[in-house]
């Protein structure tokens, strides 16, 4: 069974902002954000029609979020 906590935990681990965490609200997207390895497992969270994201979507989103967090950390110094 996929563990969807790993994206949030990775953000918390790599974030340059102290005490970072993710909130799991999706604001209108009714679906999952699987990590790339979940696509290899083939669960329903990754089926076309259920999920409209590419396998690397979570990596790209996490990288963008970490870049924004880095900008925020730099501005707060």
C-alpha positions in Angstrom: 0.0 0.0 0.0 1.5 3.4 -1.0 2.5 5.8 1.8 1.4 9.2 0.8 3.1 10.8 3.8 6.5 10.6 2.1 6.1 13.8 0.0 5.3 15.8 3.1 8.1 14.2 5.1 10.6 14.9 2.4 9.5 18.6 2.3 9.9 18.8 6.1 13.4 17.2 5.9 14.7 19.4 3.0 13.0 22.7 3.8 15.2 25.6 4.6 12.4 27.1 6.8 12.5 25.8 10.4 9.4 23.9 11.5 8.1 23.3 8.0 5.2 21.0 7.4 2.6 20.3 4.7 -1.2 20.7 4.9 -3.1 18.2 2.8 -5.9 20.4 1.5 -6.2 20.2 -2.3 -8.4 23.2 -3.1 -10.5 21.5 -5.8 -8.4 18.7 -7.0 -10.0 15.4 -6.0 -7.2 13.0 -6.3 -3.9 11.8 -5.0 -0.3 13.1 -5.5 1.6 9.8 -5.8 5.3 9.7 -5.6 7.0 8.2 -8.7 7.4 4.8 -7.1 3.6 4.5 -6.7 3.2 4.5 -10.4 5.4 1.4 -10.6 3.2 -0.3 -8.0 0.1 0.3 -10.2 -2.5 1.1 -7.5 -5.8 2.8 -8.4 -4.3 6.1 -7.3 -2.2 6.1 -10.5 -4.7 4.8 -13.0 -5.5 7.0 -16.0 -8.9 8.5 -15.5 -8.3 8.5 -11.7 -5.1 10.4 -11.8 -4.2 13.0 -14.5 -0.7 13.6 -13.3 2.6 12.5 -14.8 4.7 10.1 -12.7 7.3 12.9 -11.9 4.6 15.5 -10.9 5.3 15.2 -7.2 9.0 15.6 -7.7 8.5 18.7 -9.8 6.0 20.2 -7.3 8.3 19.4 -4.4 11.3 21.0 -6.1 9.2 24.1 -6.9 7.9 24.3 -3.3 11.4 24.0 -1.9 12.6 26.7 -4.2 9.8 29.0 -2.9 10.7 28.1 0.7 14.3 29.0 0.0 13.3 32.4 -1.4 11.1 32.9 1.7 14.0 31.9 4.0 16.4 34.3 2.2 14.0 37.2 2.5 13.4 36.6 6.2 17.1 37.0 7.0 
